[in-house]
Amino acid sequence: MDKSDITLERMRTFVRVAERGNLSAVARELGIGQSTVTRHLRELEEAVGAPLLSRTTRRVTVTDEGGRYYADSVQILRLVEQASDEARGARGAPAGAIRISCTAAFGILHVSRLIFAFQDLYPDIGIDLSLTDERVDLVREGVDIALRLGPLTDSSMKLRALGQSRRLLVAAPAYLAARGRPAAPRDLSAHEGIRMSNVAGSDTLTLQGPGGERHTAPFAGRFRIDHGLAAREALVAGRGIAPAHRWLVDDLLTAGRLETILPDYRLPSAPLNMLIVPERAGVARVRLLVEFLAEQIGAIPGIEKPRPER
């Protein structure tokens, strides 16, 4: 083989195997057989004239030569995609696929309908929406954009701050009628709490009082859950009090099915951010979706937009 056998298809296969470290996972992702993935890699290595990957029974890792080739390949594929986007843009609407990762409850209640509106504007753009509360590796999973609530640890991604998600204490009228309404943070210890098992420190609530003073209260209960929609159902069923994002319960508050507890006390808000894989940020369709979501998410109840820098 010679350098003419270095095709974009083989290069894309190599890049995804280098990122995921698993041939069968890449085969499923690309919709091809594992034997085809193996052949692409073999043919690429023969054309390049150097071993790019080291294979064991459990995992595939990148060699020193493969690491350098991977970095160059990512840039080449990005330039090819941008050139294709520009060519398509010159003759019509943007097209292609975008993969998004989003917190499950937020995605189901709000982001999905925003995506519907975006696809109405750009019918040739396909969206793959992955709903999970786990922090996935964006590059490894082939994700372009992630919407995340809470503190971030990944500094390698391009970040777009979307605002703060306001939280408040809520309960069902039936629960409050049966157990009484807390008048101060210290009263919470006598109540049944609905806690999120995937949130660190959920056994304690910290609230800011009307005068700015800080109050810490123990928070316990018999029901713990790792999904926001299940917490929402538990609240409606009168199982207790819970701290909830405004966007999770706004419709229930409007309908009178839930009530706000201790309205003069404020829970800490959670940052809402958009993470974009740097190599994908310049792709036209990704850029369009980033701007669309940044504009529309600010209208969701309880999302306080960041203040513009002076």
PLY file of the C-alpha trace (Angstrom):
ply
format ascii 1.0
element vertex 310
property float x
property float y
property float z
element edge 309
property int vertex1
property int vertex2
end_header
0.00 0.00 0.00
1.03 3.63 -0.43
-0.11 6.96 0.97
-3.08 7.05 -1.41
-4.57 4.34 0.80
-4.82 6.79 3.73
-8.53 7.47 3.36
-10.74 9.66 5.53
-12.84 6.62 6.42
-9.82 4.75 7.78
-8.61 7.87 9.57
-12.01 8.37 11.25
-12.04 4.77 12.39
-8.55 5.13 13.87
-9.48 8.36 15.69
-12.54 6.81 17.33
-10.62 3.66 18.35
-7.87 5.85 19.82
-10.50 7.78 21.80
-12.59 4.85 22.98
-9.95 2.14 23.28
-12.44 -0.53 22.27
-12.96 -2.01 18.80
-16.44 -3.43 19.39
-17.72 -0.11 20.82
-16.47 1.76 17.76
-17.99 -0.84 15.45
-21.40 -0.34 17.10
-21.03 3.43 16.96
-20.11 3.47 13.26
-22.63 0.79 12.31
-20.01 -1.56 10.81
-18.65 -4.96 11.72
-15.70 -5.33 14.09
-13.80 -7.08 11.30
-14.19 -3.94 9.18
-12.79 -1.81 12.01
-9.82 -4.17 12.30
-9.26 -4.03 8.53
-9.39 -0.22 8.48
-6.74 -0.07 11.20
-4.49 -2.63 9.53
-4.70 -0.90 6.16
-4.01 2.50 7.70
-0.95 1.24 9.58
0.35 -0.39 6.41
-0.12 2.85 4.47
1.50 4.98 7.19
4.31 2.48 7.69
4.24 2.60 11.49
2.31 0.88 14.32
-0.37 3.28 15.56
-2.09 1.09 18.15
-1.05 -1.50 20.70
-3.62 -4.25 21.21
-4.17 -6.42 24.29
-6.98 -8.81 25.15
-8.71 -6.08 27.18
-7.89 -2.75 25.60
-6.40 -0.92 22.66
-3.89 1.85 23.44
-2.12 4.39 21.24
1.60 4.05 20.52
3.95 7.05 20.58
3.68 7.27 16.78
-0.08 6.80 17.05
-0.40 9.66 19.53
1.24 12.08 17.13
-0.76 10.71 14.21
-4.00 11.00 16.23
-3.45 14.71 16.96
-2.81 15.44 13.28
-5.75 13.29 12.20
-8.17 15.17 14.46
-7.11 18.47 12.90
-7.37 17.08 9.36
-10.85 15.68 9.95
-11.96 18.95 11.54
-10.76 20.95 8.54
-12.46 18.55 6.14
-15.75 18.85 8.02
-15.53 22.64 8.18
-14.81 22.79 4.45
-17.84 20.58 3.79
-19.99 22.79 6.02
-18.91 25.90 4.14
-19.64 24.25 0.80
-23.10 23.16 1.95
-23.74 26.59 3.46
-23.00 28.23 0.12
-25.79 26.29 -1.56
-28.34 25.68 1.19
-29.16 24.89 4.82
-26.63 23.27 7.21
-26.80 19.51 7.54
-25.23 16.66 9.50
-25.46 15.16 12.98
-24.84 16.55 16.48
-24.60 14.51 19.67
-25.63 16.10 22.97
-25.30 14.86 26.56
-27.66 16.35 29.14
-28.85 15.85 32.71
-31.79 13.47 32.41
-34.66 15.39 34.06
-33.61 18.72 32.54
-33.36 17.10 29.11
-36.76 15.42 29.30
-38.68 18.42 30.65
-37.03 21.24 28.72
-34.11 20.55 26.37
-35.96 18.04 24.20
-38.59 20.60 23.18
-35.85 23.14 22.41
-34.26 20.58 20.11
-37.60 20.08 18.36
-37.74 23.84 17.71
-34.14 23.85 16.48
-34.82 21.00 14.05
-37.88 22.84 12.75
-35.50 25.66 11.81
-32.81 23.31 10.44
-34.56 20.13 9.23
-31.38 18.63 7.76
-29.58 18.51 11.11
-29.91 15.27 13.06
-29.71 15.28 16.86
-28.63 12.38 19.08
-29.67 13.31 22.65
-28.10 11.23 25.43
-29.78 11.68 28.83
-27.64 10.80 31.83
-26.75 12.24 35.22
-23.27 10.73 34.97
-20.32 12.87 33.89
-19.34 11.23 30.61
-16.04 11.68 28.78
-17.19 13.80 25.84
-14.38 12.90 23.46
-14.46 9.19 24.29
-18.24 9.00 23.82
-18.26 11.09 20.65
-20.32 13.89 22.22
-20.22 17.39 20.72
-22.02 19.36 23.45
-22.88 18.64 27.10
-25.28 20.54 29.36
-24.24 20.13 32.98
-25.55 21.27 36.35
-23.15 21.76 39.23
-19.41 22.36 39.62
-17.14 21.32 36.75
-13.79 19.55 36.85
-13.06 19.11 33.13
-10.94 22.09 32.07
-10.08 20.78 28.60
-13.49 21.62 27.13
-14.71 24.95 25.78
-17.14 26.36 28.36
-20.21 28.54 27.87
-21.87 29.67 31.11
-25.67 29.58 30.76
-26.59 30.89 34.20
-27.57 29.72 37.67
-30.35 27.23 38.38
-32.41 28.46 41.31
-33.40 25.90 43.95
-36.19 26.08 46.52
-37.81 23.94 49.20
-41.19 22.48 48.23
-43.80 20.02 49.48
-47.34 18.93 48.62
-50.30 20.63 50.37
-51.45 17.23 51.71
-48.08 16.62 53.36
-48.07 20.07 54.96
-51.65 19.61 56.20
-50.66 16.34 57.86
-47.23 17.29 59.23
-47.32 21.06 59.60
-45.38 23.80 57.85
-41.79 24.55 58.96
-41.42 28.12 60.22
-37.61 28.15 60.44
-34.71 26.01 59.13
-34.35 24.26 62.52
-37.88 22.84 62.07
-36.75 20.75 59.08
-35.20 18.10 61.35
-38.71 17.05 62.43
-39.83 16.48 58.82
-39.54 13.76 56.22
-36.97 14.71 53.57
-36.74 13.42 49.99
-33.01 13.19 49.28
-30.95 12.73 46.12
-28.55 9.84 46.60
-26.25 11.07 43.80
-25.74 14.50 45.40
-22.95 14.77 47.96
-23.95 16.25 51.31
-27.69 15.79 50.81
-28.07 15.00 54.53
-27.56 18.69 55.34
-29.26 21.80 53.99
-27.62 25.22 53.96
-29.90 28.24 53.58
-29.36 31.98 53.50
-31.72 33.96 55.70
-33.50 37.25 54.95
-30.64 39.22 56.47
-27.93 37.25 54.69
-27.24 35.00 57.68
-26.29 31.36 57.06
-28.38 28.51 58.48
-27.41 24.82 58.43
-30.06 22.19 59.15
-29.91 18.37 59.23
-32.04 16.80 56.53
-33.08 13.14 56.73
-35.78 10.89 55.32
-36.71 7.35 54.40
-36.73 7.90 50.63
-33.56 8.48 48.62
-33.48 8.55 44.83
-30.98 9.23 42.04
-33.32 10.75 39.44
-35.02 14.15 39.47
-38.26 12.93 37.89
-38.68 10.30 40.63
-38.12 13.00 43.27
-40.80 15.06 41.53
-43.26 12.14 41.74
-42.44 11.60 45.41
-43.17 15.25 46.13
-46.55 15.14 44.39
-47.38 11.94 46.31
-46.85 13.79 49.58
-43.82 11.80 50.69
-41.98 14.76 52.17
-40.10 18.00 51.63
-37.31 18.36 49.06
-34.95 20.98 47.68
-35.78 21.18 43.97
-34.65 23.13 40.94
-37.33 25.63 39.95
-37.41 24.22 36.39
-38.24 20.78 37.82
-41.38 21.85 39.69
-42.52 25.20 38.24
-45.61 23.72 36.57
-46.58 21.93 39.78
-46.25 25.14 41.79
-48.40 27.01 39.25
-51.05 24.29 39.42
-51.06 24.32 43.24
-49.90 20.70 43.49
-46.78 21.82 45.36
-46.10 24.75 47.68
-42.93 26.64 48.55
-41.49 26.10 52.05
-39.54 28.80 53.91
-39.84 31.31 51.04
-37.76 33.91 52.92
-34.75 31.59 52.97
-32.66 30.88 49.88
-30.87 27.68 48.90
-27.58 27.91 46.98
-28.12 27.96 43.23
-26.38 25.46 40.92
-24.31 26.62 37.94
-25.59 25.54 34.53
-22.91 25.30 31.85
-22.52 24.14 28.29
-19.35 22.22 27.46
-18.23 22.01 23.83
-15.49 19.75 22.49
-12.92 22.28 21.17
-12.39 20.41 17.88
-16.16 20.58 17.24
-16.75 24.21 18.24
-15.97 25.51 14.75
-18.36 23.15 12.94
-21.21 25.28 11.58
-24.11 23.13 12.76
-22.61 22.76 16.25
-22.07 26.51 16.44
-25.69 27.11 15.44
-27.01 24.81 18.16
-24.72 26.31 20.81
-26.06 29.80 20.09
-29.66 28.60 19.91
-29.51 26.79 23.26
-27.65 29.64 24.96
-30.44 32.01 23.94
-33.43 29.77 24.64
-32.36 28.17 27.94
-32.45 31.56 29.65
-36.25 31.56 29.28
-36.67 28.34 31.28
-38.21 29.00 34.73
-35.60 29.28 37.46
-32.60 29.78 35.16
-30.99 33.11 36.04
-28.84 34.29 33.13
-25.26 35.33 33.89
-24.75 39.05 34.13
-22.91 40.54 31.14
-19.30 41.49 31.83
-18.59 45.21 31.99
0 1
1 2
2 3
3 4
4 5
5 6
6 7
7 8
8 9
9 10
10 11
11 12
12 13
13 14
14 15
15 16
16 17
17 18
18 19
19 20
20 21
21 22
22 23
23 24
24 25
25 26
26 27
27 28
28 29
29 30
30 31
31 32
32 33
33 34
34 35
35 36
36 37
37 38
38 39
39 40
40 41
41 42
42 43
43 44
44 45
45 46
46 47
47 48
48 49
49 50
50 51
51 52
52 53
53 54
54 55
55 56
56 57
57 58
58 59
59 60
60 61
61 62
62 63
63 64
64 65
65 66
66 67
67 68
68 69
69 70
70 71
71 72
72 73
73 74
74 75
75 76
76 77
77 78
78 79
79 80
80 81
81 82
82 83
83 84
84 85
85 86
86 87
87 88
88 89
89 90
90 91
91 92
92 93
93 94
94 95
95 96
96 97
97 98
98 99
99 100
100 101
101 102
102 103
103 104
104 105
105 106
106 107
107 108
108 109
109 110
110 111
111 112
112 113
113 114
114 115
115 116
116 117
117 118
118 119
119 120
120 121
121 122
122 123
123 124
124 125
125 126
126 127
127 128
128 129
129 130
130 131
131 132
132 133
133 134
134 135
135 136
136 137
137 138
138 139
139 140
140 141
141 142
142 143
143 144
144 145
145 146
146 147
147 148
148 149
149 150
150 151
151 152
152 153
153 154
154 155
155 156
156 157
157 158
158 159
159 160
160 161
161 162
162 163
163 164
164 165
165 166
166 167
167 168
168 169
169 170
170 171
171 172
172 173
173 174
174 175
175 176
176 177
177 178
178 179
179 180
180 181
181 182
182 183
183 184
184 185
185 186
186 187
187 188
188 189
189 190
190 191
191 192
192 193
193 194
194 195
195 196
196 197
197 198
198 199
199 200
200 201
201 202
202 203
203 204
204 205
205 206
206 207
207 208
208 209
209 210
210 211
211 212
212 213
213 214
214 215
215 216
216 217
217 218
218 219
219 220
220 221
221 222
222 223
223 224
224 225
225 226
226 227
227 228
228 229
229 230
230 231
231 232
232 233
233 234
234 235
235 236
236 237
237 238
238 239
239 240
240 241
241 242
242 243
243 244
244 245
245 246
246 247
247 248
248 249
249 250
250 251
251 252
252 253
253 254
254 255
255 256
256 257
257 258
258 259
259 260
260 261
261 262
262 263
263 264
264 265
265 266
266 267
267 268
268 269
269 270
270 271
271 272
272 273
273 274
274 275
275 276
276 277
277 278
278 279
279 280
280 281
281 282
282 283
283 284
284 285
285 286
286 287
287 288
288 289
289 290
290 291
291 292
292 293
293 294
294 295
295 296
296 297
297 298
298 299
299 300
300 301
301 302
302 303
303 304
304 305
305 306
306 307
307 308
308 309
